[in-house]
Amino acid sequence: MPFAQEHTGSYYAATANEQTDYPRLKDDLRVDVCVIGGGFTGLSAALSLAERSYNVCILEANRIGWGASGRNGGQMIGGISGEEKLVEKYPEHADLIWEMGWRGHDIIRDRVERYAIDCDLKHGYVDVAIKPRHLRDLEEAEIKLSRRNFPYEHGLMSRQETCDALGTDAYIGALKNMGCGHLHPLNLAIGEAKAAESLGAAIFEQSAALKIDHGESVRVSTAEGSVTADFVLLAGNAYQFLDKSLRTRFLPVMSFIVATEPLSDDLLDVVNPHDLAVCDPNFLLKYYRLSADKRLIFGNRFRYLGEDKDVIAANHRPMMLDIYPQLKDVRIDYGWGGTIAVSINRVPQLGRLAPNVFYSNAYSGHGVNVTQLAGEVVADAMCGTMERFDILAGIPSMRIPGVNQFSDALVNLGVLWYGMKDKL
Ligand SMILES: Cc1cc2nc3c(=O)[nH]c(=O)nc-3n(C[C@H](O)[C@H](O)[C@H](O)COP(=O)(O)OP(=O)(O)OC[C@H]3O[C@@H](n4cnc5c(N)ncnc54)[C@H](O)[C@@H]3O)c2cc1C
């Protein structure tokens, strides 16, 4: 686990609204709640608690948004990963589970407005179909949205409509959803941190939590200080290392993203002119969208590629050109990667290590909205309202034998397996 690192060389870090510079923890603090990890999960929980006048602190090992939250595709997609498993286990709570799948979107919209967070939030998203079986899935998803009276514009698109909307004939149809969208994730994280700070939360960067002493009050130690708290939230997700047992319950899968140079007006007339976020249905999916300054931000889940921008660009360019041959002369300016925590059953993992020590992680690549929900749900649980927490925590997480020793080999095997399934 890296400590005291600056941001990766992403487009987001290069265009962040500000460079955060919160102090290192050098004292012994006493708070109501100590949040470990300054990504969306930790920030959402801290902000939810600060809004209720709890005395909260955040310990971040690197910088706010340093992990997946500041590096992701910025796609605000719908629902919760593994939602059908939650409904299977709790059919009586199907309505509440559906609502939870969209709650993160409302939290983002509300916070962007309430705290004037400038994070390029834009509505408009399509799930695209490559094969007839994908079209059938999209038809089912559309029926579900309609049955639920989904309040945002949505609808199936024919092959031609998809081609006209996206400027590519790579797909045979799509489901458009104007309740989903895209955003600059690092700026959302920085904005949420500022909002929490404005409500009294104490934020420390480059202050890794190194040890937890459990008890009625919990003591969290960093290299130079400590925090004693009534409650603790472990929100380190794929980057968490404090509790070994949590690390055995997800696969750390790398995903890499490139950002092109800003596209010319001529290209923008053709390439995604409606500025939609796009996700394909494969396990090893491709996802893309335009940034506010009109770069194509194009991501794919894959094997480890390292941090060299040119290596990542060389890997992604052919995939990008398969979809958009028009971009053959377009430069790639940024390339970066991050780690996604993928649970075996794809359901997010919420739970407790002790009555007053919570964890929430493993959103399986579906975390921009669900982290916001999870933070609120954990905050509720700390305040004594357990209903949503008990549902989300109700599916036991499965341990992956050997994941700490052989994670690369297991991920490579998974990539092979899912790559084959995608081709069927
Ligand atoms: C490349 C990539 C693309 C993605 N694209 C999308 C997308 O388009 N849409 C979507 O919905 N999801 C996407 N995801 C998933 C999403 O980004 C994550 O689910 C989400 O950001 C997880 O947030 P988090 O706060 O739980 O974890 P993180 O953002 O990873 O934050 C964890 C933080 O905890 C800190 N930390 C860890 N241990 C300690 C410690 N002991 N002490 C102090 N701090 C600690 C780390 O430094 C880190 O900053 C993507 C992920 C990646 C990597």
The ligand as an SDF file (V2000), in Angstrom:
LIG
                    3D

 53 58  0  0  0  0  0  0  0  0999 V2000
  -10.0010    2.9610  -13.5080 C   0  0  0  0  0  0  0  0  0  0  0  0
  -11.3150    2.8630  -12.7960 C   0  0  0  0  0  0  0  0  0  0  0  0
  -12.4800    3.2020  -13.4830 C   0  0  0  0  0  0  0  0  0  0  0  0
  -13.7110    3.1400  -12.8360 C   0  0  0  0  0  0  0  0  0  0  0  0
  -14.8170    3.6210  -13.4840 N   0  0  0  0  0  0  0  0  0  0  0  0
  -16.0070    3.6870  -12.8300 C   0  0  0  0  0  0  0  0  0  0  0  0
  -17.1120    4.3230  -13.4520 C   0  0  0  0  0  0  0  0  0  0  0  0
  -17.0100    4.8960  -14.5390 O   0  0  0  0  0  0  0  0  0  0  0  0
  -18.3200    4.3050  -12.7830 N   0  0  0  0  0  0  0  0  0  0  0  0
  -18.4520    3.7110  -11.5550 C   0  0  0  0  0  0  0  0  0  0  0  0
  -19.5560    3.6990  -11.0060 O   0  0  0  0  0  0  0  0  0  0  0  0
  -17.3740    3.1670  -10.9070 N   0  0  0  0  0  0  0  0  0  0  0  0
  -16.1640    3.1670  -11.5100 C   0  0  0  0  0  0  0  0  0  0  0  0
  -15.0630    2.6640  -10.8620 N   0  0  0  0  0  0  0  0  0  0  0  0
  -15.2100    2.1960   -9.4640 C   0  0  0  0  0  0  0  0  0  0  0  0
  -15.2350    3.3670   -8.4740 C   0  0  0  0  0  0  0  0  0  0  0  0
  -14.2700    4.3210   -8.8170 O   0  0  0  0  0  0  0  0  0  0  0  0
  -14.9700    2.8380   -7.0510 C   0  0  0  0  0  0  0  0  0  0  0  0
  -15.9440    1.8600   -6.7520 O   0  0  0  0  0  0  0  0  0  0  0  0
  -15.0770    3.9240   -5.9970 C   0  0  0  0  0  0  0  0  0  0  0  0
  -14.3620    5.0730   -6.3490 O   0  0  0  0  0  0  0  0  0  0  0  0
  -14.5730    3.3880   -4.6580 C   0  0  0  0  0  0  0  0  0  0  0  0
  -14.4930    4.4520   -3.7490 O   0  0  0  0  0  0  0  0  0  0  0  0
  -13.8930    4.2220   -2.2940 P   0  0  0  0  0  0  0  0  0  0  0  0
  -13.9680    5.5100   -1.5950 O   0  0  0  0  0  0  0  0  0  0  0  0
  -14.5670    3.0670   -1.6710 O   0  0  0  0  0  0  0  0  0  0  0  0
  -12.3850    3.7750   -2.5540 O   0  0  0  0  0  0  0  0  0  0  0  0
  -11.1560    4.6470   -3.1010 P   0  0  0  0  0  0  0  0  0  0  0  0
  -11.6040    5.7740   -3.9390 O   0  0  0  0  0  0  0  0  0  0  0  0
  -10.2040    3.6870   -3.7140 O   0  0  0  0  0  0  0  0  0  0  0  0
  -10.5460    5.2930   -1.8040 O   0  0  0  0  0  0  0  0  0  0  0  0
   -9.8960    4.5560   -0.8310 C   0  0  0  0  0  0  0  0  0  0  0  0
   -8.9190    5.4990   -0.1680 C   0  0  0  0  0  0  0  0  0  0  0  0
   -8.5110    4.9410    1.0570 O   0  0  0  0  0  0  0  0  0  0  0  0
   -7.1620    5.2860    1.2730 C   0  0  0  0  0  0  0  0  0  0  0  0
   -6.6310    4.3360    2.2500 N   0  0  0  0  0  0  0  0  0  0  0  0
   -6.5110    2.9970    2.1460 C   0  0  0  0  0  0  0  0  0  0  0  0
   -6.0110    2.4740    3.2710 N   0  0  0  0  0  0  0  0  0  0  0  0
   -5.8330    3.5110    4.1290 C   0  0  0  0  0  0  0  0  0  0  0  0
   -5.3310    3.6150    5.4620 C   0  0  0  0  0  0  0  0  0  0  0  0
   -4.9390    2.5350    6.1620 N   0  0  0  0  0  0  0  0  0  0  0  0
   -5.2730    4.8420    6.0320 N   0  0  0  0  0  0  0  0  0  0  0  0
   -5.6940    5.9260    5.3640 C   0  0  0  0  0  0  0  0  0  0  0  0
   -6.1650    5.8860    4.0930 N   0  0  0  0  0  0  0  0  0  0  0  0
   -6.2380    4.6910    3.4900 C   0  0  0  0  0  0  0  0  0  0  0  0
   -6.5250    5.2140   -0.1010 C   0  0  0  0  0  0  0  0  0  0  0  0
   -5.3540    6.0010   -0.1840 O   0  0  0  0  0  0  0  0  0  0  0  0
   -7.6610    5.7420   -0.9860 C   0  0  0  0  0  0  0  0  0  0  0  0
   -7.5380    7.1250   -1.2620 O   0  0  0  0  0  0  0  0  0  0  0  0
  -13.7970    2.6890  -11.4850 C   0  0  0  0  0  0  0  0  0  0  0  0
  -12.6320    2.3420  -10.8030 C   0  0  0  0  0  0  0  0  0  0  0  0
  -11.4070    2.4350  -11.4440 C   0  0  0  0  0  0  0  0  0  0  0  0
  -10.1750    2.0900  -10.6810 C   0  0  0  0  0  0  0  0  0  0  0  0
  1  2  1  0
  2  3  1  0
  2 52  2  0
  3  4  2  0
  4  5  1  0
  4 50  1  0
  5  6  2  0
  6  7  1  0
  6 13  1  0
  7  8  2  0
  7  9  1  0
  9 10  1  0
 10 11  2  0
 10 12  1  0
 12 13  2  0
 13 14  1  0
 14 15  1  0
 14 50  1  0
 15 16  1  0
 16 17  1  0
 16 18  1  0
 18 19  1  0
 18 20  1  0
 20 21  1  0
 20 22  1  0
 22 23  1  0
 23 24  1  0
 24 25  2  0
 24 26  1  0
 24 27  1  0
 27 28  1  0
 28 29  2  0
 28 30  1  0
 28 31  1  0
 31 32  1  0
 32 33  1  0
 33 34  1  0
 33 48  1  0
 34 35  1  0
 35 36  1  0
 35 46  1  0
 36 37  1  0
 36 45  1  0
 37 38  2  0
 38 39  1  0
 39 40  1  0
 39 45  2  0
 40 41  1  0
 40 42  2  0
 42 43  1  0
 43 44  2  0
 44 45  1  0
 46 47  1  0
 46 48  1  0
 48 49  1  0
 50 51  2  0
 51 52  1  0
 52 53  1  0
M  END
$$$$
